[in-house]
Amino acid sequence: MRAALAEAKKGLGKTSPNPAVGAVLVNGNRIISRGYHRQAGGDHAEVDCLRKLAGPIPPGAILYVTLEPCSTRGRTAPCANYIIERNVRSVVIGTIDPNPQHRGRAVELLRAGGVDVATGILEQDCARLNEAFNKWIVAGEPFVIAKCGMSLDGHLTRPPGESQWLTSESSRAHAHKLRAVVDAIIVGAETIRRDNPRLTVRRGSRRVQPLRVILTKSGRISRTAKVFCDSNRDRTLICRDKSLRSVLRDLGRRKVTSVLIEGGGDVLSQAFDQRLVDKVQIYIAPIFTGGNVFAFGGKGAPSTEHSLRLQSPLYQRIGEDICVTGYPKPPS
């Protein structure tokens, strides 16, 4: 299953609104074929894996797949039927399809077709791989990642007139990879006015530039900003005088499964105050700046008892900086 997960990761950022899925076929304790889902509309991982074998499937072969095979016809034929047609006698599934309309159906179809099925193998790892798809397919809203680089005293910026960068080049390169695996990037208009970022994918193998979503109350944004003048200008949306929640709902209807909030402080604060953040990735530089933009200057929690806390926090040193990732959870 770890080998199947490695295959699935090859499709991250390329398959939306479909999940990333990997599969391997094992015979005699040896992997004889591998496959993964490359893009929406293309072969699913199971089909990609099995089609690489022209002859009959060995009778003792076991197919490992990270997500329950599809059981209905969409842009492709049902994978469960293909598995039965190819006479695969044993299938091991990492996690069950989270879609309530399809959940468990393929398992039933496979077993009815005489296939031995085991489920729940490395289930948490397989589910975490598609955390964005899992939320979107159930709730209809994108998975929200809040990312920023900040000083030890909680600022997003240096004092006026100085360089905009707080974190190291290594941290910025590390953070930039997030753009390659999300469907949209959200920033406030002030970030466009102050930093004039491109918000493009320059690392990774993503095929499509994520939507660049700009939140503004006044609508006063220079049309000479980079996001309006480059080859991806048609991938830029302006949302004027709309709440962050309504924007997220609209993006969900557009089949946007994941968004990255890159700033500034006002948008990040709104996201946390409204409990809209599913995951954080914060880079902390070992510097006190006294800058004029706070990372999280919203209303905050009324008391420590009602504070958000990170579940499964991970702390990673990148150069002199510390990257903190985790999942904000409200108090029980």
Solvent accessible surface area in square Angstrom, and as a share of the most:
residue,aa,sasa,rsa
1,M,27,0.12
2,R,162,0.59
3,A,27,0.21
4,A,0,0.00
5,L,13,0.06
6,A,54,0.42
7,E,9,0.04
8,A,0,0.00
9,K,116,0.49
10,K,100,0.42
11,G,0,0.00
12,L,67,0.33
13,G,15,0.15
14,K,45,0.19
15,T,5,0.03
16,S,41,0.27
17,P,34,0.22
18,N,43,0.22
19,P,20,0.12
20,A,3,0.02
21,V,14,0.08
22,G,0,0.00
23,A,0,0.00
24,V,3,0.01
25,L,0,0.00
26,V,24,0.14
27,N,48,0.24
28,G,74,0.71
29,N,151,0.78
30,R,157,0.57
31,I,54,0.27
32,I,41,0.21
33,S,10,0.06
34,R,107,0.39
35,G,0,0.00
36,Y,33,0.12
37,H,5,0.02
38,R,93,0.34
39,Q,84,0.37
40,A,20,0.16
41,G,32,0.30
42,G,20,0.19
43,D,59,0.30
44,H,40,0.18
45,A,0,0.00
46,E,5,0.02
47,V,14,0.08
48,D,19,0.10
49,C,0,0.00
50,L,0,0.00
51,R,139,0.51
52,K,110,0.46
53,L,40,0.20
54,A,112,0.87
55,G,40,0.38
56,P,128,0.81
57,I,10,0.05
58,P,39,0.25
59,P,116,0.73
60,G,55,0.53
61,A,1,0.01
62,I,53,0.27
63,L,0,0.00
64,Y,49,0.19
65,V,0,0.00
66,T,2,0.01
67,L,14,0.07
68,E,6,0.02
69,P,3,0.02
70,C,31,0.18
71,S,10,0.07
72,T,45,0.26
73,R,178,0.65
74,G,60,0.58
75,R,183,0.67
76,T,30,0.17
77,A,49,0.38
78,P,16,0.10
79,C,1,0.00
80,A,0,0.00
81,N,66,0.34
82,Y,40,0.15
83,I,0,0.00
84,I,53,0.27
85,E,129,0.58
86,R,48,0.17
87,N,85,0.44
88,V,0,0.00
89,R,84,0.31
90,S,23,0.15
91,V,1,0.00
92,V,18,0.10
93,I,0,0.00
94,G,0,0.00
95,T,16,0.10
96,I,35,0.18
97,D,16,0.08
98,P,23,0.15
99,N,22,0.11
100,P,96,0.60
101,Q,141,0.63
102,H,49,0.22
103,R,140,0.51
104,G,19,0.19
105,R,107,0.39
106,A,1,0.00
107,V,12,0.07
108,E,122,0.55
109,L,67,0.33
110,L,0,0.00
111,R,129,0.47
112,A,90,0.70
113,G,29,0.28
114,G,47,0.45
115,V,5,0.03
116,D,97,0.50
117,V,12,0.07
118,A,44,0.34
119,T,57,0.33
120,G,36,0.35
121,I,70,0.35
122,L,52,0.26
123,E,88,0.39
124,Q,128,0.57
125,D,64,0.33
126,C,2,0.01
127,A,33,0.25
128,R,91,0.33
129,L,26,0.13
130,N,12,0.06
131,E,35,0.16
132,A,21,0.16
133,F,25,0.10
134,N,36,0.18
135,K,54,0.23
136,W,35,0.12
137,I,45,0.23
138,V,93,0.54
139,A,65,0.50
140,G,36,0.34
141,E,33,0.15
142,P,1,0.01
143,F,15,0.06
144,V,1,0.00
145,I,13,0.06
146,A,2,0.01
147,K,30,0.13
148,C,7,0.04
149,G,26,0.25
150,M,28,0.12
151,S,0,0.00
152,L,94,0.47
153,D,48,0.25
154,G,16,0.16
155,H,16,0.07
156,L,25,0.12
157,T,14,0.08
158,R,69,0.25
159,P,46,0.29
160,P,107,0.67
161,G,90,0.86
162,E,99,0.45
163,S,65,0.42
164,Q,85,0.38
165,W,125,0.44
166,L,18,0.09
167,T,16,0.09
168,S,38,0.25
169,E,127,0.57
170,S,62,0.40
171,S,1,0.01
172,R,69,0.25
173,A,23,0.18
174,H,54,0.24
175,A,7,0.06
176,H,17,0.08
177,K,117,0.50
178,L,21,0.11
179,R,24,0.09
180,A,9,0.07
181,V,63,0.36
182,V,1,0.01
183,D,12,0.06
184,A,0,0.00
185,I,0,0.00
186,I,0,0.00
187,V,0,0.00
188,G,7,0.07
189,A,6,0.04
190,E,93,0.42
191,T,12,0.07
192,I,5,0.02
193,R,120,0.44
194,R,96,0.35
195,D,38,0.20
196,N,51,0.26
197,P,28,0.17
198,R,114,0.42
199,L,3,0.02
200,T,17,0.10
201,V,35,0.20
202,R,115,0.42
203,R,102,0.37
204,G,66,0.63
205,S,75,0.49
206,R,39,0.14
207,R,136,0.50
208,V,82,0.47
209,Q,20,0.09
210,P,0,0.00
211,L,19,0.10
212,R,0,0.00
213,V,0,0.00
214,I,0,0.00
215,L,17,0.09
216,T,10,0.06
217,K,158,0.67
218,S,33,0.21
219,G,26,0.25
220,R,180,0.66
221,I,15,0.08
222,S,64,0.41
223,R,154,0.56
224,T,108,0.63
225,A,6,0.05
226,K,95,0.40
227,V,1,0.00
228,F,31,0.13
229,C,76,0.46
230,D,37,0.19
231,S,102,0.66
232,N,40,0.20
233,R,141,0.51
234,D,118,0.61
235,R,68,0.25
236,T,19,0.11
237,L,40,0.20
238,I,62,0.32
239,C,14,0.08
240,R,141,0.52
241,D,113,0.58
242,K,119,0.50
243,S,61,0.39
244,L,0,0.00
245,R,84,0.31
246,S,46,0.30
247,V,3,0.01
248,L,3,0.02
249,R,111,0.40
250,D,46,0.24
251,L,1,0.01
252,G,5,0.05
253,R,176,0.64
254,R,128,0.47
255,K,124,0.52
256,V,7,0.04
257,T,9,0.05
258,S,4,0.03
259,V,0,0.00
260,L,0,0.00
261,I,0,0.00
262,E,31,0.14
263,G,2,0.02
264,G,10,0.09
265,G,8,0.07
266,D,94,0.49
267,V,5,0.03
268,L,1,0.00
269,S,10,0.06
270,Q,49,0.22
271,A,0,0.00
272,F,36,0.15
273,D,48,0.25
274,Q,65,0.29
275,R,105,0.38
276,L,12,0.06
277,V,12,0.07
278,D,36,0.19
279,K,39,0.17
280,V,3,0.02
281,Q,15,0.07
282,I,25,0.13
283,Y,4,0.02
284,I,47,0.24
285,A,1,0.01
286,P,76,0.48
287,I,53,0.27
288,F,149,0.62
289,T,20,0.11
290,G,54,0.52
291,G,5,0.05
292,N,105,0.54
293,V,33,0.19
294,F,121,0.51
295,A,1,0.00
296,F,78,0.32
297,G,56,0.54
298,G,38,0.37
299,K,189,0.80
300,G,51,0.49
301,A,40,0.31
302,P,117,0.73
303,S,48,0.31
304,T,100,0.58
305,E,134,0.60
306,H,89,0.40
307,S,29,0.19
308,L,45,0.22
309,R,157,0.57
310,L,65,0.32
311,Q,90,0.40
312,S,61,0.39
313,P,59,0.37
314,L,107,0.53
315,Y,145,0.55
316,Q,79,0.35
317,R,180,0.66
318,I,19,0.10
319,G,50,0.48
320,E,126,0.57
321,D,3,0.02
322,I,66,0.33
323,C,2,0.01
324,V,18,0.10
325,T,21,0.12
326,G,1,0.01
327,Y,23,0.09
328,P,12,0.07
329,K,92,0.39
330,P,86,0.54
331,P,58,0.37
332,S,163,1.05
